[in-house]
Amino acid sequence: MGRFRNWNIKRSEPCQETGFQLLVRGVGGLCEWDSEDFQHREGDLHREQAVWRQHPGRFTGLAVTDSALVTCVESGLVKVWKEGSSDTVEINAGSSVCRMRQNSVKRHHVATGGKENPLKVWDLERPDTPVFTAKNVRNDWLDLRVPEWVRDMAFIPDSDKIVTCTGHHQVRVYDPASPQRRPVLEAQFGEYPLTALSLPASPGSVVVGNTQGQIAILDLRKGLVRGCLKGLAGGVRGLQCHPSLPLVASCGLDRFLRVHSLEDRRLQHKVYLKSRLNCVLLSSRDLEACPAGTENEEEVKEEEQCGDEVWETMETVTEGRRKRRAEQTGDKGGKKTSVKKKKTVKK
């Protein structure tokens, strides 16, 4: 079951967890909306889960507009659930969709992409055709077609450009405002598939992660690697940069939530969260006043009590040590027998 965990990094303790589980297949996306709208939308979300489970594929995207909830699955079905209405808008984004992202400025624009499914930008107000469809790069030096595999994307603020990362360790920048549909910039990092990216507060760079637990900061102007973040032991599943501070949060298959500094690239926080993590979200609300979770404290107390009971029920082993000592002293005092071999000389 997909499970949420709220963690206060400043106080290094858990906050109160949410009261429901979202999906049977696991949590595939996180987004934030106002607390006033949450009470109205929570009931609709429970009602929509029964319908949403009928769609094949895993969950790949979640977004919230002013009056609707936008969802996407791997099969390419994008749905717009309007508040207070049973009518839904459906968009077919193509098969094998790996990610759907929302434009933070133009909230009615979303981008999709996947395996052999190019980058597409959709206008939810006019969902018939995509606003922008990327074109594949030219053939390689052997005149072979370059495969497409968009794993994640993000809208660059204060511009119309979109940055993507691919399963073939490529970082590409597209400009829908230009007549060119091919990428205007392409860079490569490592030799393993890239799985997630995020844009930091300072413009001109992007943070990417791959399946080998490597996180790098790339320059979007020159296409060069500025530096790497160390400490991960599993594939990266989720990245998010702080909107105002030079910090980036990462999570993945090693079950740890980490926060690195983008200035000196040092590890600031590290939390073990028990399960494999798929995505991470930095909340814009103040979580200082939230009550600390008591679940972990109770688990620690139970483990300590169980450990004490086990040690009390164990018997002290003394006979085995005495026997070993007696055998060792007997071997030392005993006579050693040696067998002499006769040498035969051939004439």
N, C-alpha and C positions, 0 to 999 in steps of 0.2 A: 504494500500500500504506500502511496505517496504521502510523505510526512513533512510538516513544516517545523523548523526550529528557529526561534528568535533568540539572538545572542547579543548581549551588551558587551562590546569590545572594551569600552573604557573601564567598566567595573569587572570585566572578565568573569561574567556569570550569566546564566541563561535567564531569559525573560519568560513570561507566561506564554505557553504554546497555544496555537489556534485550536478551536474546538471541533474542527472537522477535517476530514481527509479528502483531497480533491479528486484523485484519479486512481483507478485500480492499477494502471500500467506504470505508475510513478509520476512524480512531478516533472514536467517538461518545460515549464516556463513560469516566470514570476513577473508581476507588475503591481504597481501601487496606485490606489485611488483614495479619494477623500473619505474620512471616517463617517461623514454624514451620509454619503451615498452607500456605504458598506451595508448598513442595516437593511436598506431597500433591496440591494442586489444579492445579498446572501441567500435569501429565499429563492430567488430566481436561479441562482447558481446550483442549488440542490436539485431544483426541478429540471434543469438542463442537463445534469450529469447523466440521468437515465437515457436521454436522447443521444447524448454525445458518445456514450459507450458503444452505440451501434455502428459508429464509423470506424473503418479499419485504419490501422497505423497508429504510431505513437504520437504524442502531443509535441508539437514543435514551435508553437508561438502563442503568445497571449498579449493583448493590448486593450486599452480602455480609451474610448473617445468621450466626448461630452455627454452623449446620451446612449451609448451602446458598448457592448462587450464584443471584442473581436478575437476569434479563436482559429487555430490552424492545426491540421494533422498532417502526418507524413504522406498520406495519399493525395494531398494537394487541395483538399476541401477547406476553403476559408469561409467562415460564417460570421455574420454580423448579427448579434442578438440585441435587438432594440429594447430599451427599457419600457415596460408597460405595454408591450405589444407582442403578440404571438407570431407575427410575421418575421422571417429571417431572410437576410440577403446572402446568397451563396455565390462563391467565386471559385472557379476551377483554375488553380495555379499550376497545374501539371503534376506529374507523378514524382515521387521520391523527393519531396520537399524537406530540406534539412533545417531551415530556419525561416522565421518570419519576424521582421522588426518594424517598429513604428517610428515615423518621423516625429521628433519631439516638438518641432515648430509647426509643421502642417500635420496635425494629428489625424487627419482623414487620409493620409498617405501611408501605405505600408509597402514593404519590400519583401519579396520571397525569392528563394533559390534553393537548388539541391543538386543531386547527382544527375548529370545530363539534363539539367533543368537550369537555363541561364537566369541571370538576375532580372527580375521584373519589378516594376513599381506600379502599384495599383491605387486608384482613387476610389475610395469607398462610396463616394457620392455618385460616381459613374463607373460601376463595376463591370461594364460589358467588355471593355478591352483595356489592356495595361497602358499606362501613361508612357512607360519606357521599357524597352526590352533590349538587353545587352546582346552584343554580337560577339561570337567567339573570335579568339585571336587567330592570326594567320597560321598556316601549316608550318611545321618545324623544318629544319634543314634537310630532312629526308622527305619532305613534301607529304608528311603524314598529319592527319587531323589531331589536334591537341584536345584531349578529353576535358569535359567541364565537370566541376564538382564544387559548388558553392557551399561552404560549411557555416559561415556566419557573415553578417554585414552590419553596417552602421551608417547613419546619415551624418555627414560632417556638418557641424553647426555653422551658421552664417554663410552658407553656400548651398548649392544644389548638388554637390558631389556626394558620392557614396563609396565607401571603402569596403572591400570584401576580402575574405580569406578562403582558400580552397583546400581540398584534400590532397593537392599535389604541391604543398608547401609554397604557395604563391599568395602574394598580397597585391590586390589590384584596386585602382581608383577609377571610378567612372564619373563622367560629367554629363547628366541628361540635358543640360542647357546647350551643349555643343552639338553640332551635327554629327560628330563621330560617335558611334555606338560602341566601338571597341574601347578598352581601357586606355586612359591617358597616362597612367603610370603603372608599372609592374615591378615588384621586388620579390625576392625569394629569401626564405629563412629555413635553414636546416635541410633535412632530408626526409622528414616524417610529416604526415598529414596535420594541417592546422585545424583546430577544433573550435576556437573561440577568439574573439577580439573585443576590445573596448577602447574608447577614445578618452584620453585624460583631459584634465581641465585646461592645460596649456595647449594651444593649437599647434598643428604641424607634426604630430606624432600619433602613433597607434601602438597599443599593447596587444600582442598575439601569443597564443599558447598552442602546443601540439600534443600529440598522443604519448610522447615520451616524457612529459612533465617539464618541458622547457618553455620558459616565458621570456620574450624579448620585447624591447622597445625599438620600433622602427621609425625612421624619419620619412615623412610623407613627401618632403620636398626633393630629397636626393635618392630615396630608396635604400638607405644604408641602415645598418643595425647600430643603434646608439649604445645598447648594453643589454645584459641578460640578468634575470632574477633567479636566484638559486634557492634550493631547499625542498623542492617538490620531489616526490617519489612515485608518482602515478600520473596517468593521463589527465590533462586539464579538460574540465567540462564546462566551467563557467568563469567569466571574468567581468568585473565591473570596477570602473574608476570612480573615485569620489568627484562630485560635480565642482567642488571648489578647492579641495586640498590635493597635494601631490601624493595620493595614496591609491592603491589598487588592491582589490580583494579577489582572491582566487580560490577555487574549490575543484575537486576531482575525485579520482578513484581511490586515492590513498586515505580518504575519509577526514582530511584535515581542511579547515578553513584558515587561510593565511592572508595577512595584510602586509604588503611591502611598501616601502617608500620609493617613489620614483626619482627622488633627488640623489640619494646615496645608495639606492637599491638594496637596502638592508631590510631584514625581516623585523616587523614591528610587533605583530601578534600572531599567535598560532593556537588553534583550538581543535581538539579532537571531538568529532560529532558522531561517531559510532557507525554510521552508514555511508555508503557510497553516495557522493553528492553530485547532482546534475546541474544546478544553477544557484546563483547567489544574487541577492538584491540588497543594496544599501538603502535603508529607509531614510526619507527626508524628515520624518517626524522625530521629536525628542523622545527617546526611550528611557530616559533616566528615571522617570516616575513609574515605570512599569514594575509590577511585583516580580521578585526573583522566583525562578522556578524551584519547586521543592522536590521535583521528581528525581533529579540527580542526587540531592542530599539523602533522600530515602534509600536510593540504590546503594550509595556508599555505606550507609549505616548497616543495611542488610548484609552487604559483602563482608564488613568487618565482623558482624556477629557470627556469620557462617564460618569465617576464618577462625575465630576464637573457639567455636564449638568443635571444629575439626581438630585443632591442636590439642584440645582437652581430651578428646576421645582417643587420641593416638597413644600407644604404649611405648615406653622407653625401651630401646633395644640395647641390652648389655651383654647377653649371652654370646651373641655373634662376635663381638669384639674380643671377648675372652678366648673363644675358640681359635680365632685367627692368630692371636698372640701366642697361644700354646703351640699351634702348628709351626709358627715362625721360629720359636725357640727350639722346638724339636728338630727342625731341619738343620739348625746351626750346630746342635750338639751331636747329631748323628754322624756315622762314618760315611765317608764318600768312597764309593767303589769306582774303580777305573778299569777299563778293559784295554789291554795292550794288544796292539796289532803287530803281527809278525810281518817283517819285510822279506819279500822274496826277491832274490837277485837272479836275474836271467844271465846265463853264460852264453 
